[in-house]
Amino acid sequence: MTGNISEEDVINQNSINFEVQSIKMKAPVPQFIINGVEFDSSRIVEREIAAVATSWTLTSNMNYFHPFHIHVNPFQVIMMHTGNITGSVGETSLEDAVFDTNLNPYPMWRDTVFIPPFGMTVIRQRFGESVSWTGKTVFHCHFLDHEDQGMIAAMMIVDPSTKKPTAAPTTSSKSSKVQSTKESITSIESKTEGGV
């Protein structure tokens, strides 16, 4: 990826909380969930417009690292708050190690980033800069035991001209999709500049 996604580029804002519950009467214990709900493949928790920049605020409510991974596109790591990370390895504090790994060089392009225990990470993403893919995909904790126990969510990337979910474009429709996306982005930008 090239270029940075600036704050001015951002059209959408998402807040995603990675949670761990311990409801003893509910298997499995603990329960790994996102935004208070277990995974359901038929539930779309986020809808993103293809080619539009989005800012995600990712939080963790427990003493767990959660590596956030989203399918389809990389993102830029903008900011991180480490919560309660203490300790060191040799001369390096764990907090510095987490920052260096996830933020340097700033802003780092990644496909997976840590959400620190009791912490927060802010990322920016644009779904399809040159060719906009539309359709259903997922984001999840990249610790497979967390994901397998429900810390995964489905999202839909929608065509900006229709705002309705569609299948991935076929080769023959790519150029018309790209042109349609460019026209829609121009329309969205002009509305944003006009205060709508």
Salt bridges, closest charged atoms under 4 A:
ASP9 OD2 - ARG126 NH2 3.75
GLU38 OE2 - LYS26 NZ 2.73
GLU129 OE1 - ARG126 NH1 3.94
GLU147 OE1 - HIS140 ND1 3.20
ASP159 OD2 - LYS177 NZ 3.15
